[in-house]
Amino acid sequence: MSDYAVFVSEEPKKRSSKDPWRVNEESRRRQLLEDARRPLAVNLAEGLALSEFLSTFTGSARKS
């Protein structure tokens, strides 16, 4: 068992199943639960790789 908890917000009662908010919230919950099941080192490595990738875009819009 893990030593940390995942916060999942309460959803409003009057939303349809096709509502964009509901679809996004279900997707967010699913991803949080998947991430919580993985080892911390895996999540950290992915975060660092993403950060490194995104840093290649820094300032690219200003170069012209």
Secondary structure as GFF3:
##gff-version 3
##sequence-region A 1 64
A	DSSP	alpha_helix	20	37	.	.	.	ID=ss1
A	DSSP	alpha_helix	40	55	.	.	.	ID=ss2
###
